[in-house]
Amino acid sequence: MIDIYCKDDCCPICNSKLERIFAHNCNMRECKTGCYLISKRSNHIGGHLYVIKIVGGLRFGFFNTNEDLIEIEKTIISKIEYLRENDRYIGEILVRGKV
């Protein structure tokens, strides 16, 4: 199963170790190769705002309390699986650079 939240601190696309970045009450983790970035910020009602950027210019922003959360997660996983297939993410990194 693909872990889009990177609990193991590994990129779900290339499996590289993620760098942790802390800024302005925001916890970010970014892949060293530039194929994945996840940002988590707490909000005032106890939820979390997530922003996920994937190589190729894909960006998703959502709250963990969003009623469409399962569909959003499925979409992200589908994009990751596509990029992993035949190592497509490598071409995206070369063409576009970091996320």
C-alpha positions in Angstrom: 0.0 0.0 0.0 1.3 3.5 -0.9 1.7 5.8 2.1 0.9 9.3 0.8 1.4 10.8 4.3 5.0 9.4 4.4 4.9 8.1 8.0 8.1 6.2 7.3 9.9 9.4 6.0 10.3 7.8 2.5 9.1 9.2 -0.8 6.2 7.2 -2.1 7.4 7.6 -5.6 11.2 6.9 -5.6 11.6 5.6 -2.0 14.3 8.2 -1.2 14.6 9.6 2.3 12.6 12.8 2.8 14.1 16.0 4.2 12.1 17.6 7.1 11.5 21.3 6.9 9.8 23.3 9.7 8.5 26.8 8.9 5.7 29.0 10.2 3.7 26.3 12.1 4.0 24.0 9.1 5.7 20.6 8.9 7.0 19.8 5.5 8.8 16.9 4.1 10.4 17.0 0.6 12.0 14.3 -1.5 15.7 15.0 -2.3 15.1 14.1 -5.9 12.2 16.6 -6.1 9.4 14.2 -7.0 7.3 14.6 -3.8 6.5 17.2 -1.2 4.0 17.0 1.6 3.1 19.8 3.9 0.9 19.5 7.0 -0.5 22.4 9.0 -2.9 22.3 12.0 -6.0 24.5 11.8 -7.9 26.1 14.6 -10.7 23.4 14.7 -8.4 20.5 15.3 -7.9 19.2 11.8 -5.0 19.3 9.5 -4.5 21.0 6.1 -2.4 18.9 3.7 -0.7 20.1 0.6 0.9 17.4 -1.6 2.9 18.3 -4.7 4.0 15.6 -7.1 6.5 15.9 -9.9 4.8 16.8 -13.2 3.1 19.9 -11.7 0.3 18.0 -9.8 -0.8 19.7 -6.6 -3.5 18.6 -4.1 -4.7 20.6 -1.1 -7.2 19.1 1.4 -8.3 18.8 5.0 -8.2 15.5 6.8 -11.8 16.2 7.7 -12.8 16.6 4.1 -15.8 14.3 3.3 -14.2 13.5 -0.1 -10.9 12.4 1.6 -11.0 8.8 0.4 -11.5 9.9 -3.3 -8.7 12.5 -3.0 -6.4 9.8 -1.5 -7.3 7.4 -4.3 -6.5 10.1 -7.0 -3.1 10.8 -5.4 -2.3 7.0 -5.2 -3.4 6.6 -8.8 -1.0 9.4 -9.9 1.9 7.9 -7.9 1.3 4.4 -9.4 1.3 5.9 -12.9 4.6 7.7 -12.2 6.2 4.6 -10.7 5.2 2.5 -13.7 8.3 2.1 -15.9 10.0 4.8 -13.8 8.1 7.6 -15.5 8.9 9.9 -12.6 12.5 10.0 -13.8 11.5 11.6 -17.1 9.3 14.1 -15.3 12.2 15.1 -13.0 14.5 15.6 -16.0 11.9 17.6 -17.9 10.5 19.8 -15.1 13.0 19.7 -12.3 11.9 19.9 -8.7 8.2 20.1 -7.7 
